[in-house]
Amino acid sequence: VQLQASGGGLVQTGGSLRLSCVASRRGNPMGWYRQVPGKQRELVARITSGGSTDYADSVKGRFTISRDIAKNTWYLQMNSLKPEDTAVYYCNTFWFGRNYWGQGTLVTVSS
């Protein structure tokens, strides 16, 4: 399964970005993780094919995950961004019991 993430960039505090991930297969669940140097990769948000969602406490109320199953695509709408949201964001999915990752897209939030 190949995953292609896009949408990262540089934004000021309080700004918004929308990340997209396109997969070559329809996995489940579909998620976004992030990682900063020296720290473990952490879950940001994930969504199942049925529409159930989970969010990290740090992003609840600011980030929204959604998906377009027909397009094998999922999104992460990030609003009210903070400098602590700066990280490389990776999309992720499971397909037939295996874990697949996108290449990562850098989000930088300036103060």
C-alpha positions as CSV (number, residue, x, y, z in Angstrom):
1,V,0.0,0.0,0.0
2,Q,1.4,3.4,-1.0
3,L,0.4,6.5,0.9
4,Q,1.0,10.0,-0.4
5,A,0.7,12.9,2.1
6,S,0.5,16.5,1.2
7,G,-0.5,19.9,2.6
8,G,2.2,20.8,5.1
9,G,3.9,24.1,5.2
10,L,4.7,27.2,7.3
11,V,1.9,29.0,9.1
12,Q,1.7,31.6,11.8
13,T,0.2,30.9,15.2
14,G,-3.6,30.8,15.0
15,G,-3.5,29.8,11.3
16,S,-4.9,26.8,9.5
17,L,-3.6,24.0,7.3
18,R,-5.2,21.0,5.7
19,L,-3.3,17.8,5.2
20,S,-4.4,15.2,2.7
21,C,-3.4,11.5,2.3
22,V,-4.1,9.4,-0.7
23,A,-3.7,5.6,-0.5
24,S,-3.4,3.0,-3.2
25,R,-5.6,0.6,-1.2
26,R,-8.6,1.1,1.1
27,G,-7.2,0.5,4.6
28,N,-8.9,0.9,8.0
29,P,-8.5,2.8,10.2
30,M,-6.9,5.9,8.6
31,G,-4.9,8.2,10.7
32,W,-2.5,11.0,11.2
33,Y,0.6,10.8,13.5
34,R,3.2,13.4,14.2
35,Q,6.8,13.3,15.3
36,V,9.4,15.9,16.5
37,P,13.1,15.1,16.8
38,G,13.9,13.2,19.9
39,K,10.4,12.2,20.6
40,Q,8.2,9.2,19.8
41,R,5.7,9.4,17.0
42,E,2.3,10.1,18.5
43,L,-1.2,9.7,17.3
44,V,-3.0,12.9,16.3
45,A,-6.2,11.6,15.0
46,R,-7.7,8.6,13.3
47,I,-11.0,7.7,11.6
48,T,-12.5,4.3,10.8
49,S,-14.3,3.4,7.6
50,G,-17.5,3.7,9.7
51,G,-16.7,7.3,10.7
52,S,-15.7,6.8,14.3
53,T,-12.9,9.2,15.3
54,D,-10.2,9.5,18.0
55,Y,-8.2,12.6,18.8
56,A,-5.2,13.3,20.9
57,D,-6.3,15.5,23.8
58,S,-3.9,18.2,22.7
59,V,-5.8,18.7,19.4
60,K,-9.4,18.2,20.4
61,G,-11.5,21.1,19.3
62,R,-8.9,22.4,16.9
63,F,-8.3,19.5,14.4
64,T,-10.8,17.5,12.4
65,I,-10.2,14.3,10.6
66,S,-12.4,13.3,7.7
67,R,-12.3,10.8,4.8
68,D,-13.5,10.2,1.3
69,I,-13.7,6.4,1.1
70,A,-14.4,6.4,-2.6
71,K,-11.2,8.3,-3.2
72,N,-9.1,6.3,-0.6
73,T,-8.3,9.8,0.8
74,W,-8.4,11.3,4.3
75,Y,-7.8,14.7,5.5
76,L,-6.7,16.6,8.6
77,Q,-8.1,20.1,9.0
78,M,-5.9,21.9,11.5
79,N,-7.2,25.2,12.9
80,S,-5.9,27.5,15.7
81,L,-2.4,26.1,15.2
82,K,0.2,26.5,17.9
83,P,4.0,26.4,17.8
84,E,3.8,23.1,19.7
85,D,2.0,21.6,16.7
86,T,5.2,21.9,14.7
87,A,6.2,18.4,13.6
88,V,6.5,16.0,10.7
89,Y,3.0,14.6,10.1
90,Y,2.6,11.1,8.8
91,C,-0.5,9.4,7.5
92,N,-1.1,5.8,8.4
93,T,-3.4,3.0,7.7
94,F,-3.8,-0.7,8.2
95,W,-4.4,-3.1,5.4
96,F,-4.6,-6.9,5.8
97,G,-3.0,-6.7,9.2
98,R,0.0,-4.6,8.2
99,N,0.8,-1.0,9.1
100,Y,1.6,1.4,6.3
101,W,3.0,5.0,6.5
102,G,3.2,7.9,4.2
103,Q,6.4,9.8,3.7
104,G,5.7,12.6,6.1
105,T,4.9,16.3,5.6
106,L,6.4,19.0,7.6
107,V,4.2,21.5,9.5
108,T,5.9,24.5,11.0
109,V,4.0,26.9,13.1
110,S,5.8,30.2,13.8
111,S,5.2,32.2,17.0
